[in-house]
Amino acid sequence: MAIRTVCLCLLQHDQRFLFQRIENVHESKTMYRPIGGTMEYGESSLVTVRREVREEIHVDIVDPVLQYVIENHFEYTEQDQATGTVVQGLGHEITFIYSAHVDDPLFYQQDIVNGIESNEVSYEAEWKTLLELKQDPHALVVPEGLLELLLQTEKNLFRSSLHHQIASAT
């Protein structure tokens, strides 16, 4: 598998962040991931994050700022859609995580935001506080290490405005 480059957007309102909810039936976990997706050849991370948010939840983001870069090595289990067999493998992602906002105040009043992936699979995104995610034993924030970075940022434990973390499954 090649290295995958992903661009995600942290949308925050009050103390809550918008996360795509992904049920992981193999691990009995609910994964939470900021909105976004895979970088296409020739795109910058900024162009990608704007395009992905617009395509998935149909809003334009304002004032995106790169906050984190996370390099992640992970094991995954998925079902091959063509054969139905369960496939296990190792993944390697580099994730650019931006913060931004949306100018429409009605957007932030939605409890659930409906989204759609590029493969036409629909999903729900919901607003979660960091404390809710930290205290839920069935919640897994991805990419790995993001929740810890957000908690450290909340406590102002960083001296730099850009944070880089390498997380490894090995």
HELIX and SHEET records of a PDB file:
HELIX    1   1 SER A   45  ILE A   57  1                                  13    
HELIX    2   2 PHE A  107  GLN A  109  5                                   3    
HELIX    3   3 LEU A  130  GLN A  135  1                                   6    
HELIX    4   4 LEU A  146  GLU A  154  1                                   9    
SHEET    1   A 5 ILE A  35  THR A  38  0                                        
SHEET    2   A 5 ARG A   4  HIS A  13 -1                                        
SHEET    3   A 5 ARG A  16  ASN A  24 -1                                        
SHEET    4   A 5 LYS A  29  ARG A  33 -1                                        
SHEET    5   A 5 ALA A 139  VAL A 141  1                                        
SHEET    1   B 5 ILE A  35  THR A  38  0                                        
SHEET    2   B 5 ARG A   4  HIS A  13 -1                                        
SHEET    3   B 5 VAL A  86  HIS A 101  1                                        
SHEET    4   B 5 VAL A  62  GLN A  79 -1                                        
SHEET    5   B 5 HIS A 163  ALA A 167  1                                        
SHEET    1   C 5 ILE A  35  THR A  38  0                                        
SHEET    2   C 5 ARG A   4  HIS A  13 -1                                        
SHEET    3   C 5 ARG A  16  ASN A  24 -1                                        
SHEET    4   C 5 SER A 122  THR A 129 -1                                        
SHEET    5   C 5 ILE A 112  ILE A 116 -1                                        
END                                                                             
